[in-house]
Amino acid sequence: MNARQAPVFPQWPHYDEAEREGLIRALEQGLWWRMGGDEVNSFEREFAEHHGAEHALAVTNGTHALELALQCMDVGPGTEVIVPAFTFISSSQAAQRLGAVAVPVDVDPDTYCIDVAAAADAITPRTKVIMPVHMAGLMADMDGLAKLSADTGVQILQDAAHAHGAQWQGKRVGELGTVATFSFQNGKLMTAGEGGAVLFPEKEMHERAFLRHSCGRPKNDTRYLHLIAGSNMRLNEFSASVLRAQLSRLDAQIALRDERWALLSRLLAGIDGVVPQGDDPRADRNSHYMAMFRVPGITEERRNALVGRLVEAGLPAFAGFRAIYRTDAFWEIGAPDESLDAVAKRCPNTEAISADCVWLHHRTLLAGEAEMHATAEIIAEAVAAA
């Protein structure tokens, strides 16, 4: 690759005086946990309103958000949860840690989101939940999933860890009538280092989740009335104050990322051997957590070398997710009664994507147009070398 000046991208996490003011506000209120403070309560109201949901519950991280949501949806021993095979491992482990079986199914080769037909084929009498993952901020086929849920009675849980502010046919995540979870881990579109949230469409499930996330204790409890089994998944006041500031600039950042992706994806599509992540016109607001593309036919080893070249050239590049069934962790507990080869055989798209996919951190898409052109040039040279 020719020597060149590396493009300059904005730092992430981004912060300004809004985060500083929020942290001081949380500090000076003198109540640093959610019981008595106001930051978590305010953030939950603001986040729910922003996403069109009736209720939001802030929790310690996105993995706990999934686990709590599944528990409130009656997932446990003897049940199954259908998950996309191409996703971060938390999607499956949240179900497995509750004693359920995680059943991986294939994804669409263009959008990388769960294949509705594959999910339908995997339903058994034990299936409790289907968990679509809105990959890189592109929402899964929520129309197809809604029909599948209505036809079978299987609940839908949206893993929206990548999809803050995303929309499906004009509807926000919280307006689609299902439970949904979010992550605020350090790299996410909104972050406090760690954190998560669950959106609920109705009050009773939200109240049950509140008890479970606070060791089974109701609000204002002074007598240690642990009404149901739970754990401590409470978000602290400092994190909530930061997330309120992060939420305030989310829409502007989505608009910029969408504009930049329109340019970058066109440039990537013009590179021989490169296929950018596809689109679904029904997903009419993509929050663009990742800028993803494939190099079909490349081996996993060469893909990894390609990522190394991109990083050396100054791009925040990463290899695509490993198929969840190709990790040791997946088989430790709650795995389906199938061999690895059998699961891989029915997930050919996941097999290919896991080997040939590359993604760029979303801060790439917060840079200028010149950086989009420089990024495409670097990728073109690196792919040619690979």
C-alpha positions in Angstrom: 0.0 0.0 0.0 1.3 3.5 -0.9 2.4 5.7 2.0 -0.3 8.3 2.7 -1.5 10.5 5.5 -4.1 8.6 7.5 -7.6 10.2 7.5 -8.6 11.9 10.8 -11.8 10.7 12.4 -13.6 12.2 15.4 -12.8 10.6 18.7 -15.3 8.3 20.4 -16.8 8.6 22.9 -17.7 12.2 22.1 -18.5 14.5 25.0 -18.7 18.2 25.8 -20.0 20.5 28.5 -23.3 18.6 28.6 -21.7 15.5 30.1 -19.6 17.6 32.5 -22.7 19.5 33.7 -24.6 16.2 34.1 -21.9 14.6 36.2 -21.7 17.6 38.5 -25.5 17.6 38.7 -25.5 14.0 39.7 -22.6 14.5 42.2 -24.2 17.5 43.9 -27.6 16.0 44.4 -25.9 13.8 46.9 -27.8 10.6 46.0 -25.7 8.5 43.6 -27.9 5.5 43.1 -31.3 5.4 41.4 -33.3 5.1 44.6 -33.7 8.7 45.6 -31.8 10.3 42.8 -33.4 11.8 39.7 -31.0 11.2 36.8 -32.0 7.6 36.1 -35.7 8.3 36.3 -35.3 11.3 34.0 -33.2 9.3 31.5 -35.8 6.6 31.4 -38.6 9.0 30.6 -36.5 10.8 28.0 -35.3 7.5 26.3 -38.8 6.0 26.3 -40.3 9.2 24.7 -37.5 9.4 22.1 -38.2 5.8 21.0 -42.0 5.9 21.2 -42.3 3.5 24.1 -44.7 3.5 27.1 -42.0 2.4 29.5 -38.2 2.2 29.8 -36.0 0.6 32.4 -32.3 1.5 32.6 -30.0 -1.3 33.6 -26.3 -2.0 34.1 -25.5 -3.2 30.5 -26.9 -4.5 27.3 -26.4 -8.1 28.1 -28.3 -7.7 31.4 -31.0 -5.9 29.4 -31.5 -9.0 27.2 -31.4 -11.4 30.1 -33.9 -9.4 32.1 -36.2 -9.0 29.1 -36.1 -12.7 28.4 -36.8 -13.6 32.0 -39.9 -11.3 32.0 -41.0 -13.1 28.8 -41.0 -16.4 30.8 -37.8 -17.8 29.2 -36.1 -20.5 31.3 -35.4 -24.2 31.5 -37.4 -26.2 28.9 -37.8 -23.3 26.5 -36.0 -22.2 23.3 -35.0 -18.8 22.0 -34.3 -18.4 18.2 -31.4 -16.1 17.6 -29.5 -15.0 14.4 -26.3 -17.0 14.0 -24.5 -13.8 13.0 -24.5 -11.6 16.0 -22.5 -10.7 19.1 -22.5 -13.6 21.6 -24.7 -11.8 24.2 -27.7 -12.5 22.1 -27.5 -16.2 22.7 -25.8 -16.2 26.1 -28.6 -14.1 27.7 -31.0 -17.0 26.9 -28.5 -19.7 27.8 -27.7 -18.2 31.2 -31.5 -18.5 32.0 -31.3 -22.2 31.3 -33.0 -22.0 27.9 -31.6 -23.4 24.6 -30.4 -20.8 22.1 -31.2 -22.0 18.5 -29.1 -20.2 15.8 -30.7 -19.6 12.5 -29.3 -18.1 9.3 -29.3 -14.5 8.2 -30.0 -12.6 5.0 -26.8 -12.4 2.9 -27.5 -8.8 2.0 -28.8 -7.1 5.2 -27.1 -9.6 7.7 -30.4 -9.6 9.7 -32.3 -12.7 10.7 -33.9 -14.7 7.9 -37.6 -14.9 8.7 -38.2 -18.1 6.8 -35.2 -19.7 8.7 -36.8 -18.6 12.0 -40.1 -20.0 11.0 -38.5 -23.4 10.2 -36.8 -23.5 13.6 -40.0 -23.0 15.7 -40.9 -26.0 18.0 -43.5 -26.3 20.8 -40.7 -25.2 23.1 -40.0 -21.9 21.3 -40.7 -19.0 23.5 -39.0 -16.0 21.8 -37.5 -15.0 18.5 -34.8 -12.4 18.9 -34.1 -10.3 15.8 -30.9 -8.3 15.9 -31.0 -5.0 14.0 -27.5 -5.5 12.6 -25.4 -2.3 12.4 -28.6 -0.2 12.9 -30.5 -1.7 10.0 -33.8 -3.0 11.3 -34.7 -6.6 10.6 -37.9 -7.5 8.7 -40.3 -6.5 11.4 -43.4 -7.0 9.1 -42.4 -10.7 8.5 -41.6 -11.2 12.1 -44.9 -9.7 13.3 -46.8 -12.0 11.0 -44.8 -15.0 12.2 -45.5 -14.0 15.8 -49.2 -13.6 15.2 -49.4 -16.9 13.4 -47.5 -18.9 16.0 -47.9 -17.1 19.3 -44.1 -16.8 19.7 -43.0 -13.5 21.2 -40.6 -11.1 19.5 -37.7 -9.5 21.5 -35.9 -6.8 19.5 -32.1 -6.8 20.2 -31.7 -3.1 19.3 -28.1 -2.8 20.7 -27.1 -1.2 17.4 -30.3 0.6 16.6 -30.8 3.7 18.9 -33.1 6.0 17.0 -33.8 3.6 14.1 -37.2 3.3 12.5 -39.2 0.8 10.5 -41.7 2.3 8.1 -41.8 5.4 10.1 -42.2 3.6 13.4 -39.7 3.9 16.1 -38.4 0.8 18.0 -40.7 1.3 20.9 -43.8 1.7 18.6 -43.6 -1.8 17.2 -45.5 -3.4 20.1 -42.7 -5.7 21.4 -40.1 -5.6 24.1 -36.7 -4.2 22.9 -33.3 -3.9 24.5 -30.4 -1.5 24.0 -26.7 -1.3 24.9 -24.7 1.8 26.0 -21.3 0.0 26.0 -18.3 2.2 25.1 -18.5 1.8 21.4 -22.3 2.1 21.0 -24.1 5.1 19.4 -24.8 6.4 22.9 -22.5 5.4 25.8 -21.7 5.8 29.4 -18.9 3.3 29.2 -21.5 0.6 30.1 -25.2 0.5 30.5 -28.4 -0.8 28.9 -32.1 -0.2 28.7 -35.3 -2.2 28.1 -38.4 -0.8 26.4 -41.7 -2.3 27.4 -45.1 -1.9 25.6 -47.2 -2.4 28.8 -47.1 -1.5 32.4 -47.3 -4.9 34.2 -44.2 -6.3 32.5 -42.3 -3.1 33.3 -43.2 -3.3 36.9 -42.2 -6.9 37.1 -38.9 -6.1 35.4 -38.3 -3.3 37.9 -38.6 -5.7 40.8 -36.2 -8.2 39.1 -33.6 -5.6 38.4 -33.6 -4.4 42.0 -33.2 -7.7 43.9 -36.9 -8.2 44.0 -37.5 -5.0 46.1 -40.4 -2.6 45.3 -39.7 1.1 45.1 -39.5 2.9 48.4 -39.1 -0.4 50.3 -37.8 0.0 53.8 -38.5 -3.5 55.1 -36.6 -5.7 52.8 -39.7 -7.0 51.1 -38.1 -9.1 48.3 -41.2 -10.0 46.4 -39.7 -12.1 43.6 -36.3 -13.4 42.8 -34.0 -10.9 41.1 -30.5 -9.5 40.8 -28.9 -6.0 41.1 -29.0 -4.6 37.6 -29.6 -1.0 38.6 -27.9 1.8 36.7 -26.2 4.5 38.7 -26.9 8.2 38.6 -23.6 9.2 37.1 -24.1 7.0 34.1 -27.6 8.2 33.6 -26.5 11.8 33.6 -24.0 11.1 30.8 -26.6 9.2 28.8 -29.0 12.1 29.0 -26.4 14.3 27.3 -25.6 11.6 24.8 -29.3 11.2 23.9 -29.5 15.0 23.2 -27.2 14.8 20.2 -28.3 11.3 18.9 -30.6 12.6 16.1 -28.0 15.0 14.6 -25.4 12.3 14.6 -27.7 9.8 12.9 -28.5 12.4 10.2 -24.8 12.9 9.6 -24.0 9.2 9.5 -26.8 8.5 7.1 -25.5 11.2 4.8 -21.9 9.9 4.9 -23.0 6.3 4.5 -24.8 7.2 1.3 -21.5 8.4 -0.1 -19.2 5.8 1.4 -21.5 2.8 0.4 -21.6 4.1 -3.2 -17.8 4.4 -3.2 -17.4 0.9 -1.7 -19.8 -0.6 -4.3 -17.4 0.8 -7.0 -14.5 -1.2 -5.7 -13.9 -4.5 -7.4 -14.7 -7.4 -5.0 -16.4 -5.3 -2.3 -20.1 -5.4 -1.5 -21.4 -3.0 1.1 -24.2 -4.0 3.5 -27.5 -3.9 1.7 -30.6 -1.9 2.6 -34.3 -2.5 3.1 -36.4 0.5 2.1 -38.9 -0.3 4.8 -36.1 0.4 7.4 -36.4 4.1 6.6 -34.1 5.3 9.4 -30.8 3.4 9.8 -28.8 4.6 12.7 -25.5 3.1 11.2 -23.7 1.7 14.2 -21.2 0.1 11.8 -20.2 0.7 8.2 -20.1 -2.9 7.1 -19.0 -4.6 3.9 -18.1 -8.0 2.5 -15.4 -9.3 0.3 -17.1 -12.4 -1.1 -14.8 -15.3 -1.7 -12.0 -14.2 0.5 -10.8 -16.6 3.2 -11.1 -15.8 6.8 -7.4 -15.7 7.1 -7.0 -13.2 4.3 -9.9 -11.2 5.6 -8.1 -10.9 9.0 -5.0 -9.8 7.2 -7.1 -7.2 5.3 -8.3 -5.8 8.5 -4.8 -5.6 9.7 -3.8 -3.5 6.6 -6.8 -1.2 7.2 -5.9 -0.6 10.8 -2.2 0.1 9.8 -3.5 2.7 7.3 -5.5 4.5 10.0 -9.0 3.1 9.7 -11.0 1.9 12.8 -11.6 -1.5 11.2 -12.7 -4.8 12.7 -13.4 -8.4 11.5 -17.1 -9.3 11.4 -18.7 -11.3 14.2 -17.8 -14.9 14.4 -20.8 -17.2 14.0 -22.0 -17.8 17.5 -21.9 -21.6 17.1 -18.2 -21.4 16.2 -17.3 -20.2 19.7 -16.5 -22.5 22.6 -18.8 -20.4 24.8 -21.9 -21.3 22.8 -21.6 -25.0 23.5 -20.9 -24.7 27.2 -24.6 -24.5 28.3 -27.9 -24.3 26.5 -26.8 -25.4 23.1 -29.2 -27.2 20.7 -29.0 -31.0 20.4 -27.1 -30.7 17.1 -23.5 -31.0 16.0 -21.6 -27.9 15.0 -21.5 -29.2 11.5 -25.2 -29.6 11.4 -25.8 -26.1 12.6 -23.3 -24.7 10.1 -24.9 -26.6 7.2 -28.2 -24.8 7.7 -26.5 -21.4 8.1 -24.6 -21.0 4.8 -25.0 -17.2 4.7 -23.6 -16.9 8.2 -20.7 -19.1 7.3 -19.8 -16.8 4.4 -20.4 -13.5 6.2 -18.4 -14.5 9.2 -15.4 -15.2 7.0 -15.6 -12.3 4.6 -17.2 -9.4 6.5 -15.3 -6.2 7.7 -16.8 -3.3 9.6 -15.7 0.2 10.4 -16.6 2.0 13.7 -19.4 4.5 13.3 -17.1 7.4 14.1 -15.8 6.9 10.6 -19.2 8.2 9.4 -19.0 11.3 11.6 -16.0 12.6 9.5 -16.1 14.8 6.4 -16.7 13.8 2.8 -13.0 13.9 2.1 -12.5 11.2 4.7 -15.1 9.1 3.0 -13.1 9.3 -0.3 -9.8 8.6 1.6 -11.4 5.6 3.4 -12.6 4.1 0.1 -9.2 4.6 -1.5 -7.5 2.8 1.4 -10.0 -0.1 1.2 -9.5 -0.4 -2.5 -5.8 -0.6 -2.2 -6.0 -3.1 0.7 -8.5 -5.3 -1.0 -6.3 -5.4 -4.1 -3.3 -6.4 -2.0 -5.4 -9.1 -0.2 
